């Protein structure tokens, strides 16, 4: 027996879904861009602790900034999910209530650990702690988003976790798709770190840093591609009937093309080839963000057609959100420009 799915908000959508979907995708793209730098950056720093100390130093020093930007960018798609699909998001997270409640305190501990590592306090221990906690948080989000589109699983999970009629909320939804989705994200994250190191190698002034970073870029990107390809081949059949063939091809084939750019960068290092790799990798992230949104919408279309929900027209709130978004992006751009100017004003070390 299928669970009763609550009806959409009788007041309707605040603005048309044609505006909500692109904003949700854009927010998820920004979240991935920054989140990858700690998801794969911290494990990379730990692995290279002895062999590439300057690489580890750069990745750990960058982590607090990436964490701050990634958290703020991640709020955007999370809020739009709650706007578009509240009747799916809340039951899925209520079934896993305590792991979701723990996200904030665990994130605060990870945040403190990242800052301690960046300031040189018990660096290996605090980096390892932050790495473990952030990987756990990422897997929890993957579990929540997967269960959200599985309403048919809710009755069995409710009965298994509600001995007295109310769920205890201690469950974590683990299944193959959860691990596949998280693994795909980690594979792309390795590519993001590789592209970041390519850009850093061409901008940095520290003696010896480019020679440490340049050979690492294709290896790191190749490792991410292997993970992405292996898990993607298992995940693709699950979403093949939910996505247009061209989008599926772009999401799956863009990373191998970017890997060729990583090989070209290794053969001809420079700012131009590093920038080309970064642009191609952003296409990887954007195409996969669009594909993830398309698959989610198609899975939930069995239960609700959000495009048919009336629109109440909260245009003032939308204008305020867009103004804040543009201002925030302007501040981030100013910060990046300031870093660029300061780095290039420093004389190279002898």
N, C-alpha and C positions, 0 to 999 in steps of 0.2 A: 504494500500500500504506500503510495507516494505521500510525502508530507505536504500539508497545506502551505503554499507559499503566500506570505502576506501580500496584499495588493499594493501597488505603488502609492506614494503619497498622494492623497486626494487633491492637495493644493497644486500638484504638478511640479514639473522641473523648474528650477529658478531661471535658467536660460536654455535655449535649444541645445540638444545633444550634439549637433554639428559643431558647436563651439566647445563643449565640454570634452569631447574625445580628443581633439588636437592638443588642448591644454594639458590633458592627462598624459598623453604620449610625450609631450615636451618636458613635463616635469619628471617623468620616469627616465627619459634620456639624460637629463642633468643629474639625476640621482645616481644613475649607473656610472656616469663619467667620474664623479668624485668618489663614490662608494668603492669602486674597483681599486682605487689607489690605497685603500687600507685593507680591503678583502684579500687581495693578492700581494700588496706591497709589504705588509708586515711579515707574512711567511717568507717572502723573498729576502727581506732584510735579515731574518734569523738564519736562513740557509747560507747566506753569503757573509755571515758575521766575521769569519776569519779570512775567507778567500778574497772578498771584495769589501774592505771596511768602508771605503768612501761611498760605495753604493748603499750600504746599510745605513750609514749616517744620513745620507740624503733622504732615503725613504722614511726613516724614523722621524727626521725633523719636519718632513712634509705632512706626516700623518695627522697632527692636530688640526691643521687647516682643512685637509680633505675631509676629516670627520665632521667638522663644523659645517662646511658647505654641503656635504652629502646628507646630513640629517635635515637641514633646512630644505634642501631640494626634495627630499623624500616625503616631506609633509604634503607637497602639492598632489602627487598621484594618490596618496592615501585619502586625502579629503575628497577628491573627485570620485574615488571608489565609493565612499560613503554617501555621496550625493547621487550617483547613478544607481548603485545597487545596495541600498541599506538593508533590504529584506534578505539579502544573501550574506553580506559581510558580517552583520551582527550575530546571526545564529552560528556561523562558522567559528567566530572568535569566542562566543559564549561557551561553546563546547570545549574550548581550549583556554578557559578564562585565566587560570593562574599563570601559565606560560606567557600570556599576553600582558597580564598585570606586571609581570616581572621584567618586561622589556625596558621600562624606564629605569628602575634601579640598576639593572645589569648594564644598561648603556652608560649610566653615570659612572659606574665602577670602571668600565672600559675607557671612558673619557679620561678619568683621572690617571689610569695606567698609561695611556698614550702620552699624556703630558709629562708624567714622571720619566718615561723613556726618552722623550724629546729633550728633557733637561738633564739627562745623564744619571738619573737615580735608578739603581738596580736595573739597568737597561735591558739585559737579556730576560730577566724574570718578568718585568712589567710589560715588555713587548710580547712575550709568550702569553701572559694572562690576557692582554687585550686581544691578541689574535684568537685565542680560544673563545672568549666571550663574544666577539663580533661574528665569528663563524657560526656560533650557536644562535645568535640573533637572526642572522641571514637565513638559516635553515628554518627557524620558526616562522618567519615571514613567508617563506616558500610553502610551508605546511598550511598556513592560514589561507593564502591565496588559492592553493589547490583545493582545499576543502570547500571554499566558498562556491566553487562551480560544481560541486558534487552534492546537491540537495538529496539525491536518492540515497546517500549514505547516512544522512542525519538520523533517521529513526533508529537504525541499529546502533549507532554510536551513542545516541541518547539513552537507549535502554541499557547499554553496557556501562554507562557512567552516571546513571541516576537511580541509585538503590532506593531512595526515599522520595522519588518524584521530582527531585531537583538535581541538576548535574553538579558533580563535585568540581568540575573544571580542571582536573589534573591531567587530562588526556593531551597527547601531542599526536597529530595525525601524520603517521609515517606510512608512505607507500612508495612504489617505484617512481611515480611521476614526480614526487617531491624531490627525491634525490637527483633525478635527471635534470630538473629545472635548476636546482642549485648548482649542480655540476656544470651545466652550460654557462651559468653566470660566472662561475669561477674560471672557466676557460677563457671567456671574453675578458675577465679581469686581468689575467696574465698578459693578454695582448695590450690592454690599457697601460699596464706598468711598463711593458716594452716600449710603447710609443712615448710614454712620459720620459723614460730614460734616454731615448734618442733625442728628444728635444732638449733635455737637461744637458746632455753631453755637448750639444752645439752652442748652448747659451752659457754654460758654467765657465768660470775662470780658474777654478782650482787646478793646480798642477796634478796631472795623473788621472783626473776623473774621466775625461773622454776616453783614454786608453782602457780604463776599466769598464766603462759603460757600453762602448760601441760593439765589442764582440758579444756582449750578453744579449743584445736586442733580438737577433734572429733566434737564438736559443730559447729565450723566454717566450717570444711570440710563437715559435714552433711548438713548445710544450702546451701552450694554451690552445693552439689549433688542433693538436692531437686529442686533447680532452674534449674540445668542442665538437670535433668530427665524430669521435667514438660515441659520445652520448647523444649527439644530434641525430645520428643514424637510428638510434633506438627511439628517440622522441618524435622524429618526423612523422611516423605512421599515426601517432596520436592526434596530430593536428592537420594532417594532409587534406582531409575533407572539410576543414574549417577555414582554410586560407586560399586565396588565389594562387595559382601556380607560379606566377611571376614574383609575387612577394615571398613565397616560400623559397624560390630559387635565390632571390637577392639576399634573404636573411641567412641562408645556408652557404651561399657561394661567395659572399663578400669577404669573409675572413681569409679564405685561401688566397684571394687576390691581394689582400693587405699583407699577407705573409710574403708574397713575392716582393712587395715594396720594402719589407724588412730585410730581405736578402739583398736588394738593390742598395739599401742604406749601408749595409755591411761592406759591400764592394766599393761604394762611392759615398763615404760619410760626408755630411755637410748639412747646413740648415735647410737647403731646398729639399733634399731627399727625406730628411727627418720630418719636415712639414708635410710632404706628400704622404708619408706613412700615417701621420696624425689625422689628416683629412680622410684617408681611406678607412682608418679605424673608427672615426666618428660615424662614417656611413654604416659600418658594421653595427655599432650600438643603436643608431637610429632605426635601421631596418629591422633589427630584432625587437626594439621597443614597439614599433608599429605591428610587427607580427604577433607579439605577446598580447597587445591590446585587441587585435583582430580575433585571435583565438579565444580570448576571454569573452568578448562580446558574442561570438558565435555559440559558445558553450551555454551562455546564459539566455540566449535567444529562444531556447526551448521552453523557458519558463516565463519570460517577459520580453516584450518588444518596447524598448525604451524610447524609440523614435515616435511611437504612437501616443506617448504620455503628453497631456496638455502642458503648455508652458505658461508660467505665471508672470514671467518677465521682470526679474530683479536686476535691471540694467545698472542701477546705481552700485550695487554690490560688485557686479562684474567689472565696472569701470574702476572701482577702488582696488580690486584685486589686480587688474592689469597695470594700474599705476604703481602699485607696490612691487609687482614683478619686474617692471621695467626699471624702477629705481634700484631694486636689488641687483639686477644684472649690471646696471651701470656702476654700482659700487664694486662689484666683483671685477668688472673690466678695469676700473681705476686701480684696484689693488694689483692686478696682474701687470698693468702698465708700469706702476710704481716699482714693482719687483724687477721688471725688465730694465728700466732706466738705472736702478741702483746697481744691478749686476753689471751692466755695461759701463758703469762709471768707476768700477773697481779695477785697479791695475792687476794684471795676472801675477800670481805668486812666482818668485824666482825658482 
